[in-house]
């Protein structure tokens, strides 16, 4: 390890956690225990309400295990209209407030999907018109400015499968239409590759807009079946579209090494979509994934 490397962590998603409360998910205490036992120091908050929401209690739970918080997550749908501001800010008050109280400096923002990740139902058009793009950009700028001013937290926008911002050209348009002071990227390597995006090409083209990483890999063979047959993302996850490194694409070491050149303070959070998995499956996967990352590049560190 070297101090020049980026900070590697993990997230509840790598334990199959998508919802604040679900009987089939790993209990939050077990997630924290296993994240620490797997060798990670940094974690994300996950869906708000999964981990304790009282800052003092959460701090005690993290300190007990030697863990620290890198970011929280909220969901936005600014393309739908001005009424979406209240929904976004209500989440920000809760999530950014808790994250900032624990010392986190980032908020990962995921756009609403045009297709439900639970039912697979199409609920919107797959693409945005110019007016919707303008609303999306204005909303993200407003949110990013407010987060920075109110909480000292930086917004990191996360492109996503089955959302309106997923392809290289869509992500590029987002960057062109938003203010870099308030909107940068949580580059999710798996979700970007899901629509054929070249992660290193994007990092080289817009290094100043890479603020955070989610590290994951996609199964390149299954991906073509998923896209050809228009399989909803939730169903694709059940089919294990996201795979344990190093069994998928993109290779993570070159991405970590480029990120370290851009900014060694960037986080690289392992986020393996495994919703619906057995509660006993995540821990050994998390251990092996961390071992793979740390053995494949010296530019990875815990803190």
C-alpha positions, 0 to 999 in steps of 0.5 A: 500500500502507499499513501498515494493510493485511493481509499477502498471501502464497501457498502451495504449493497455488497451484502444484498441490501437495497431497502431500509427494512427487508426480512431477507436482508442481512441484519445491519449489525451483521453487515457491520461485523462482516465489513470490518472482518473482511478488512474494510475501514470505509463504508457507505450508509446504504438506504436511509434507515438500514443503519441506525439514524441516530448520529451518536448511536451510529458513531458508537457502532462504527467506532466499536468496529473501527469503521468510518463513513464515506457517503450517504445516498439519495434519489432524485427525479428533477426531470419530472418537474419543480415539485421534485425539489421538496422530495429531494431536499427532505431526503438530503436533510436526513441523509446528508445531515446524518452523513455529515455528522459522521464526518462524511463529505460526499452524497451519492445521488441516483436518478430515478429509473424509467423502469421499476427495479422491483416490478420491472414495469416501464413507468416513463419514457426511456429518454428525456427531451430537451426540456426534461434535460434542462430541469434535471440539470437545474435541479442537480445544480440547485441540490449540489449548491445547497448540499455544499452550503448547508452541510459541506457535502459534495454531490456525486451523481451516479449514472444507473442502468434503467435510468435516463442517464446511463450511456457515455453520451448521456453522462457526457450531456449531464456533465456539459449541462451541469456546474462542476462546482456542484455536480460531479460523478460517482463513476460506477464502473459496472453501471457505466459498463452496462451500457458499453461505457469505457470507464478509462475513456471517460476518466481521461476526458473529464478527470476533473469531474470524477469525484467518487467511484463505485467499483463493480464488474458486469458479466460481459456475456450475460450482458448481451442477453440482458440487453437483447431481451430487454431484461429489467435491471432488477431481474438482471441482478437476480441473474447475477449480471454483476459478478465477483471480480476479477470475473467480469469487466472492466478491470479494476486496477487500471481504474484505481490507478487512474483515479489515484493520478486524478486525486488520491482522496477519491474513494473507491467503494466496492458495491456489488449488486446482490439484492435477494442473495443468501445472507451467507453469500456476501462475506466471503465474496467481500473478502475475496474482492478486497484481496483481489483489489489490494493484490492487483494494484499498490494504489489501494489503501484502507485510510 
